[in-house]
């Protein structure tokens, strides 16, 4: 919740224009009011996709202030972030509610970016992997997804400037991969890292075996940093 409509559209336009040599995939997830404006500036850029930051579990209903899957599809979204740590923490989203949102994404042919991660207290008391396993098993229970992203975002690293170390991320990536074999063996899963991602550290995360990219927060609102991170990804 940082950029307004005009600033979000300008940033998206400038980012897309600066990606001529970028060989990867970029997904831009602006706030809801900016979705259509950002879609309009991205429509001729095949390497840049449009995603939403959230989705409601129902396709319609008396849920004032919420946004549904059909609405996101109509505005041009192809991806949606589900279960971000800030949604879990500040809006009390439960694992069951997140599973319902995953089903909504599937119904509406939106590719989910499912976020999982532990708090600092859970990490310190040794229950971090138990928490991540519960998040994954519940979110994916009974759901046949052809493909999805899973973002490991340790809650203690979100917005703190203190990212997890590559060894910690590699260990958790391996653990997540093992859980996925149980709960989503038929899905094509791409693992990414989120949590104080910056120009200085993004390459160290994507170099980890089995990692496919990064979920970038506040740094994604600044054009020089976005382009520099894309350059780092090309060089990684």
Secondary structure by P-SEA (a helix, b strand, c coil): ccccaaaaaaaaaaaaaacccccbbbbbbccccaaaaaaaaacccccbbbbbccccccccccccccccaaaaaaacccbbbcccccccccccccaaaaaaaaaaaaaacbbbbbbbbccaaaaaacaaaaaaaaaaaaaacccccccbbbbbcccccccccccccaaaaaaaaaaaaaaaaccccccccccccccccccccaaaaaacccccccccccccccaaaaaaaaaaaaac
